[in-house]
Amino acid sequence: MRIARFSAGEDPLFGVVTGELDEFGQPAEDSIVVELVGDPLYAGIQPTQTEHRLADVRLLAPVIPRSKVVAIGKNYAAHAAEMGGEVPEEPLMFLKPNTAVIGPGDQIFYPSQSERVDYEGELAVVIGRICRDVPAEQATDVILGYTIANDVTARDLQQKDGQWSRAKGFDSFCPLGPWIETDLDPQHFADGVRVQTHLNGDLVQDGSTKDLIFDIPTLVAHITSVMTLLPGDVILTGTPDGVGPMQPGDEVEVSIEGLGALTNTVVKR
């Protein structure tokens, strides 16, 4: 089931998107969105009789995290190598504020403080209920579903500051979308799903989730041993190698098999 948050011209609504995805991760032309009653995180999946053509609505970030985005650094060996570091012995966590979240088609703002802003395409996990100290074997019990993320990073500021809050935390530095896919489990990604990023149509990242150093159940267990996760919180699972700079005017698309594609443009702030 694909749960979307969307606008049909007024306040944000939630709905279920029908139709198949093509080879490029795009929905069929006849796809529709069936409105739901309230926020499914709290109201559950309650379809209404109201339908919209997907082409007639604007997709928004499928979730605004209630408290936080927990991101994982260097979770692909090849990316750790390209960043000049060793593979971490345990998951390397950092936080992005929920104010960094934007949706499909929204603009990534290139801040004046930075001279290098990078794309980082990633698989994202959406948490479905309050949880703490979750054993890895019970991770599926607390996961609502999965979406696509771009962990935008001001690389020069990351290196300058020595910690990542500013470099990762600018407004618009966490695109999410286009929807939340609920009908998958962590094993789907352990078996290997392609994560690709295109910059202005050119393939710049091409990885597989089978190369995750720490798998999704391990991440859920590790994070919840440290902090409580709330419904709607998001985990970014790390990026494959191939990260690189974006410039104002660029278009970046992150696609993941079975989840679709997330596209945003870069503009000067």
Summary of the structure (lengths in Angstrom):
residues: 269
radius of gyration: 17.4
end to end distance: 36.1
largest distance: 54.1
contacts: 916
relative contact order: 0.22
helix: 19%
strand: 41%
